[in-house]
Amino acid sequence: MSGRSGKYNEETGKYENIIYLPVTVENNFKPELPKEKVDIIYLCFPNNPTGTVLTKQELKEWIDYAKENKAIILYDSAYEAFIEEENIPHSIYEIEGAKEVAIEFKSFSKTAGFTGVRCAYTVVPKQVKGYTKKGEEISLNKLWNRRTTTKFNGVSYIVQRAAEATYSEEGKKQIEENIKYYKENAKIIKQGLEKAGFKVYGAINSPYIWLKVPEGISSWEFFDKLLKEVNIVGTPGSGFGPSGEGYFRLTAFATRENTIKAMQRIENWKRD
Ligand SMILES: *Cc1c(COP(=O)(O)O)cnc(C)c1O
């Protein structure tokens, strides 16, 4: 951003100043620590698009790396509410030392259907420091506060009250029910795809199903086939970066009726 990503390489699909963290079947969709020193690390868990989660111990390795390398972790927890398994951190601050190196942000979009309403929060602990080229420490909390009060001025009051309501007893109950509904959709999609012979990942701690496209075709070719032959729309894996080629994302954010209908189409499609 702001010109710091460098040139885009058409052949590799990568920006020259960005270090990519490949997530593939081979590493169980869990990124390895970078070999070189980086300044900023973006992590998203549960992951969009793969649905992968990290355990506390695994996340601790990232915090240790960040401390050693004076890096900052940007932790995107948009799908926190979808976590189902035990020992999976719901916030990076559950891990010791995270307050010194991690900024966490969470949107209300996926938790409470705020995609159009627009609300999110960002946690910038006072302990988190950025470093100038000369090595001077800068408080990121102060910079963030200045950015928020001069360039943004905040979310409208009525939307803030709506976000607040998601933490009330009644609000929590409604959200839970909604998420349960979407997760049931995810299970239906996972089972349907498996029955049709696809290799499927995710769908447990996330509303997404990450599937391997059949050998010999690209993500985009699979997109076209799925759209034209069975009228189902999804997201080609290559849109998420170079490691996503050969994969495809389906979403559980639909009605039960349409989810079941789509799976019936896919099952019949494979039999044809
Ligand atoms: C949806 C999403 C967001 C942000 O959503 P907004 O609607 O812009 O608040 C951020 N990160 C991930 C991984 C998402 O899927």
The ligand as a MOL file (V3000), in Angstrom:
LIG
                    3D

  0  0  0     0  0            999 V3000
M  V30 BEGIN CTAB
M  V30 COUNTS 15 15 0 0 0
M  V30 BEGIN ATOM
M  V30 1 C -15.5350 -9.7760 5.4370 0
M  V30 2 C -14.1460 -9.7220 5.9190 0
M  V30 3 C -13.5790 -8.5540 6.4530 0
M  V30 4 C -14.1850 -7.1960 6.5750 0
M  V30 5 O -15.4580 -6.9970 6.4030 0
M  V30 6 P -16.1130 -5.5640 6.3650 0
M  V30 7 O -17.4580 -5.8580 5.8100 0
M  V30 8 O -15.2770 -4.7040 5.4840 0
M  V30 9 O -16.1450 -5.0690 7.7650 0
M  V30 10 C -12.2820 -8.6050 6.8840 0
M  V30 11 N -11.5710 -9.7240 6.8160 0
M  V30 12 C -12.0640 -10.8450 6.3290 0
M  V30 13 C -11.1970 -12.0510 6.3040 0
M  V30 14 C -13.3630 -10.8930 5.8500 0
M  V30 15 O -13.8170 -12.0290 5.3160 0
M  V30 END ATOM
M  V30 BEGIN BOND
M  V30 1 1 1 2
M  V30 2 1 2 3
M  V30 3 2 2 14
M  V30 4 1 3 4
M  V30 5 2 3 10
M  V30 6 1 4 5
M  V30 7 1 5 6
M  V30 8 2 6 7
M  V30 9 1 6 8
M  V30 10 1 6 9
M  V30 11 1 10 11
M  V30 12 2 11 12
M  V30 13 1 12 13
M  V30 14 1 12 14
M  V30 15 1 14 15
M  V30 END BOND
M  V30 END CTAB
M  END
